Amino acid sequence: MNEFLIPATIFATIYGIVYLLIRRKERMALLDRGLDPTSFEKKSNDFSSLKYGLLFTGVGLGLLLANILVSTGAMEREAAYFSLVSLFGGIALILDYILEIRISKNQKAKEISEEADLK
């Protein structure tokens, strides 16, 4: 385990330092040109709690179902846990994506209707 951990830590440290230096240079270049560097940052995700809630629910459901299948002898232990956790976690993320799209569309439609009412 230590044979992997030490080089990985060194690599991650070097990568982090280089990333921060490049990011600082980019921000300084934006400031030199008179642009606001915060305008290029990614907007915060309002749906992060929904995403993580669905993901952990899916993973928990996958673990529960895998435990049931292993107890009954329907599947082997490794295959059941790995496949069902991956499957239900993926389904949860797809469901999150669909819900986020629907909520975003509803919010945009609501904003448009409010703008039309103000005119």
N, C-alpha and C positions, 0 to 999 in steps of 0.2 A: 504494500500500500504506500509506503514512504517513497518508493522508487517513482511513483507517479505523482504524488502530492507535492514534492519539492519542485520539480520542473514546472508543474502546472501553476504553482504559486508564483514562481519567478516570471513565467510568461504573462500571467494575469497582471502582475505589478508593472512590468514593462509596457504592456498594452495600455493599461490605465493611464500611466504617465504620458505616453505618446498621445493618446486620445485627448487628454486634458490640454496638452500643449497646442495641439492642432486646433482644438475648439477655441482656445484663448486667442490664437492668431486670427481665426475667422472673425471672432467678435471685434477684435481691434481693427481689422480691415473694414468691417461694417461701420464702426464708429468713425473711422477716418473719412468715409464717404458720406457721413451724415445720416446713415440709416439706423433705425432702432433694432438692435439685435434680438429683442424679445418678440418682435413680429414674426420671426422665422422659427420660433419654438413651436413644438407640437402642442396643440390645445389639450387641456386636461380631459380625461375620459370620464363622463358622468356615470357610466355604466359599469365601472370596475367592480362595485360590490355585487351587482347582478351577475357579472361574468364569473367571479370567484365563487359566489354562492351556488350557481348552477354547476360549475366544474366540480366543487367538492361534493355536492349532492350526487352527481353522476359517478364520481369515483367511489363514494360510499355505497351507492347502489350496486356498482360493479363488484366491489369487495363482498357485499352481502350475497349476491347471486353466485359468485364464484365459490364462496364458502358452502353454500347450499349444494352446488353441483359437485364439489369435492367430497362432501359428506355422504352424498348418495352414491358416489362412485361413477357418476356420469362422465366426468372429465378428470384428466390428470391435474395435479395441483399447480404446476408451473404454467401450463397452458391456460388453465381456467383463470388464474389471477391476472396474468399478463394480458390476455385477450379481452377479458370482460372489463377490466379497469380502463384499458385503452379505448374500447368500444363505447362504454358509457361516458367516459370523459370527453370523447370526440362528439358524441351526440349532444352532450350538454353545451359544448362550445358552439355547435351548429345552431342549437336552439337559442342560445344567447345572441348570435348574429342575427337571426330572424327577428327576435324580439327588439333588438336595437334598431333595426331598419324600420320596423313598424312604428315604434315609438318616435323615431326621428321624423318619419313622414307625417305622423299625426301632429307633432309639434310644429312642423313647417306649415302644414295646412291651417293650423290654429293661428299662427302668426300672420299668415296671408289674409285670413278672414278678419282678423282684428285690424289689420292695415286697411282693408277695404271698408270696414265699418267706420273708421276714423275719417275717411275721405268723404 
